[in-house]
Amino acid sequence: MGKSIAGKAIASRVGLAQRRIATRTGLVRTGFAGLFLRDAAATGSVQPGITGIAHVFATGAGAGGGPPGIKGGGGGAAGYVAVPISKLSTITYSVSSGGAAGADGGDTTVIIDGRTYIAKGGAAAGAGGQALGFDINHPGGDSASAGTDGGSAGSIAGSQQGGGGAGGFVDYSMPGSNGGIGNHFTSAAGNGGAGNNAGAGSNGGNGAGGGAGTTTGGNGGVGYLAIYFTQNF
């Protein structure tokens, strides 16, 4: 099966970044150098200690569903960027937890050598997040809507809408990544929480919005960060 349009778009961006490196430094040979994952709320920094490219895939957290309300929370956005790095580069990151009932989802933020990339969380009012600064932006789904190339919408129960699905890259696979980084996003791009007219809305998966309930809303899903490193030889 061929790659999706989104997968081809990412591949073309990756190729462009690699060609820019080659243009500046002459012919370079690259190879897989490691995979950094965060699928729970966390802040910190990492120094890869290599010269190459950091392929950053980030998802914002989902919003909580209305407490009570008819709208589920919006899903978090997913963003991708290929960033040239050196042995002295530092990557600072922040991955947020999902919003409680009626609260917005937090952002996933990555700073590389002073440049900032933000995958916005979903909104409790129902809007999906957007990604800022990335090469590619896959918005999170609005209330009861699927995320772009990501999680599906939460189901509707009576007047209570499900949460929005997270944005993602579920059918993208990077060669040589031990099965493809797309495999990580297949499980990471969460589906929206189900609406429930008899009680609380269901929780969302990673980056997805919680469903609305008649008594309280479900919590949104936590953000997600994966960085795939390739090294120049």
C-alpha positions as CSV (number, residue, x, y, z in Angstrom):
1,M,0.0,0.0,0.0
2,G,1.3,3.5,-0.9
3,K,2.0,6.2,1.6
4,S,-0.8,8.7,2.2
5,I,-0.6,12.3,1.0
6,A,0.4,13.3,4.5
7,G,3.1,10.7,4.6
8,K,4.5,11.8,1.3
9,A,4.4,15.4,2.5
10,I,6.4,14.6,5.6
11,A,8.9,12.5,3.5
12,S,9.4,15.5,1.2
13,R,10.0,17.8,4.1
14,V,12.5,15.3,5.5
15,G,14.3,15.1,2.2
16,L,14.4,18.9,1.9
17,A,16.0,19.2,5.3
18,Q,18.6,16.6,4.4
19,R,19.3,18.2,1.1
20,R,19.9,21.6,2.9
21,I,22.4,19.9,5.1
22,A,24.2,18.4,2.1
23,T,24.2,21.7,0.3
24,R,26.0,23.4,3.2
25,T,28.5,20.6,4.2
26,G,29.0,18.6,1.0
27,L,27.9,15.0,0.6
28,V,26.8,13.5,3.9
29,R,25.8,10.0,4.9
30,T,23.1,9.7,7.6
31,G,21.9,6.9,9.8
32,F,19.5,6.1,12.7
33,A,20.9,7.4,16.0
34,G,18.1,7.0,18.5
35,L,14.5,7.6,19.5
36,F,13.4,9.8,22.4
37,L,9.8,9.3,23.7
38,R,7.6,11.0,26.3
39,D,4.0,9.8,26.6
40,A,3.3,11.3,30.1
41,A,3.4,14.8,31.5
42,A,7.0,15.8,31.9
43,T,9.5,18.6,31.5
44,G,13.2,18.4,30.9
45,S,16.0,18.7,28.4
46,V,18.2,16.3,26.4
47,Q,21.6,16.8,24.7
48,P,21.8,14.3,21.8
49,G,25.5,14.9,21.4
50,I,25.5,14.3,17.6
51,T,25.6,16.2,14.4
52,G,22.5,15.4,12.3
53,I,18.8,16.0,12.2
54,A,16.1,15.8,15.0
55,H,12.8,14.7,13.5
56,V,10.3,16.1,16.0
57,F,6.7,14.7,16.3
58,A,4.7,16.4,19.0
59,T,1.0,16.2,20.1
60,G,-0.8,18.6,22.4
61,A,-3.0,17.4,25.2
62,G,-6.8,17.0,24.9
63,A,-9.3,19.2,26.7
64,G,-11.8,17.9,29.2
65,G,-15.4,17.7,28.3
66,G,-18.0,20.2,29.7
67,P,-19.0,19.7,33.3
68,P,-21.8,19.2,32.4
69,G,-22.3,20.2,28.8
70,I,-23.1,19.0,25.4
71,K,-19.7,19.5,23.9
72,G,-16.7,17.2,24.3
73,G,-13.2,18.6,24.6
74,G,-11.2,19.4,21.5
75,G,-8.3,17.2,20.5
76,G,-4.6,18.3,20.7
77,A,-2.7,19.2,17.5
78,A,0.2,17.2,16.0
79,G,3.2,18.9,14.5
80,Y,6.3,17.6,12.7
81,V,9.6,19.4,11.9
82,A,13.1,18.3,10.9
83,V,15.7,20.4,12.7
84,P,19.5,20.3,12.0
85,I,21.4,19.8,15.2
86,S,25.1,19.8,16.3
87,K,27.0,18.1,19.0
88,L,26.4,21.2,21.2
89,S,22.6,21.4,20.6
90,T,20.2,21.2,23.6
91,I,16.6,20.2,23.3
92,T,14.2,21.5,26.0
93,Y,10.7,20.0,26.2
94,S,7.4,20.2,28.1
95,V,4.6,17.7,27.7
96,S,1.3,18.6,29.4
97,S,-1.3,16.5,31.0
98,G,-4.9,16.4,29.7
99,G,-7.4,18.9,30.8
100,A,-9.7,18.1,33.7
101,A,-13.5,18.3,33.1
102,G,-14.2,21.7,31.5
103,A,-10.5,22.7,31.2
104,D,-8.3,23.3,28.2
105,G,-5.6,20.8,27.3
106,G,-2.0,21.9,27.8
107,D,0.5,22.5,25.1
108,T,3.5,20.3,24.1
109,T,6.5,22.6,23.6
110,V,9.9,21.9,22.2
111,I,12.8,24.4,22.1
112,I,15.9,23.5,20.0
113,D,18.8,25.9,20.0
114,G,16.5,28.8,20.8
115,R,13.8,28.0,18.3
116,T,10.3,27.1,19.7
117,Y,7.7,24.7,18.3
118,I,4.3,24.3,20.0
119,A,1.6,21.7,19.5
120,K,-1.4,23.4,21.1
121,G,-3.8,21.5,23.3
122,G,-7.5,21.3,22.6
123,A,-10.1,23.8,24.0
124,A,-12.8,22.9,26.5
125,A,-15.2,24.9,24.3
126,G,-14.7,22.2,21.7
127,A,-12.1,23.6,19.2
128,G,-9.1,21.4,18.3
129,G,-5.6,22.6,18.8
130,Q,-3.2,23.9,16.1
131,A,0.6,23.4,15.7
132,L,2.8,26.4,15.6
133,G,6.3,26.7,14.0
134,F,6.4,23.2,12.6
135,D,6.9,22.2,8.9
136,I,3.6,20.3,9.1
137,N,0.5,21.0,11.2
138,H,-2.2,18.4,11.7
139,P,-5.0,20.0,13.8
140,G,-6.8,18.2,16.5
141,G,-10.4,17.4,16.0
142,D,-13.2,19.7,17.2
143,S,-15.7,18.2,19.5
144,A,-17.1,15.0,18.1
145,S,-14.7,15.2,15.1
146,A,-11.6,13.2,14.0
147,G,-8.1,14.6,14.3
148,T,-6.2,15.2,11.0
149,D,-4.5,11.9,10.1
150,G,-5.0,10.9,13.8
151,G,-7.5,9.7,16.3
152,S,-11.2,9.3,15.6
153,A,-14.1,11.2,17.1
154,G,-15.7,10.2,20.3
155,S,-19.2,8.8,20.0
156,I,-22.3,10.8,20.7
157,A,-24.8,9.7,23.4
158,G,-28.1,11.6,23.4
159,S,-27.2,15.3,23.5
160,Q,-23.7,14.7,24.9
161,Q,-21.0,14.9,22.3
162,G,-17.8,12.9,22.4
163,G,-14.3,14.5,22.4
164,G,-12.3,15.3,19.4
165,G,-9.6,13.0,18.2
166,A,-5.9,14.0,18.4
167,G,-4.0,15.0,15.3
168,G,-1.4,12.4,14.3
169,F,0.8,10.7,11.6
170,V,-0.7,7.2,11.9
171,D,0.3,6.0,8.4
172,Y,3.7,7.6,8.2
173,S,6.8,5.3,8.5
174,M,10.4,6.5,8.4
175,P,12.8,4.0,6.8
176,G,15.2,2.3,9.2
177,S,13.2,3.2,12.4
178,N,12.8,-0.3,13.6
179,G,9.2,-0.7,12.4
180,G,8.6,2.9,11.6
181,I,7.9,5.9,13.9
182,G,4.4,5.8,12.5
183,N,3.8,2.7,14.6
184,H,4.3,4.9,17.7
185,F,1.7,7.4,16.5
186,T,-0.7,4.6,15.6
187,S,-1.1,4.0,19.3
188,A,-0.4,7.6,20.5
189,A,-2.9,9.5,18.5
190,G,-5.9,9.0,20.8
191,N,-9.5,8.7,19.9
192,G,-12.0,11.1,21.5
193,G,-13.7,10.1,24.7
194,A,-17.3,9.0,24.3
195,G,-20.2,11.2,25.3
196,N,-22.5,9.8,28.0
197,N,-26.0,11.0,28.8
198,A,-26.2,8.9,32.0
199,G,-23.0,10.1,33.7
200,A,-19.5,11.3,33.2
201,G,-17.9,11.4,29.8
202,S,-15.2,8.9,29.0
203,N,-11.5,9.9,29.1
204,G,-9.7,10.5,25.8
205,G,-6.5,8.7,24.7
206,N,-3.2,10.5,24.1
207,G,-3.9,14.0,22.9
208,A,-7.7,13.4,22.6
209,G,-10.5,15.3,24.1
210,G,-12.8,13.9,26.9
211,G,-16.4,13.4,26.2
212,A,-19.3,15.5,27.7
213,G,-21.5,14.1,30.4
214,T,-24.8,15.1,32.1
215,T,-23.1,15.3,35.5
216,T,-19.4,16.0,34.6
217,G,-17.1,15.7,31.7
218,G,-14.3,13.2,31.0
219,N,-10.7,14.2,31.2
220,G,-8.6,14.9,28.1
221,G,-5.7,12.7,27.1
222,V,-2.0,13.6,27.9
223,G,0.3,15.1,25.3
224,Y,2.9,13.1,23.4
225,L,6.5,13.7,22.1
226,A,8.7,11.6,19.9
227,I,12.1,12.7,18.5
228,Y,13.8,10.5,15.9
229,F,17.5,11.3,15.5
230,T,19.6,10.7,12.4
231,Q,23.3,11.2,12.6
232,N,25.7,12.5,9.9
233,F,28.8,10.3,9.3
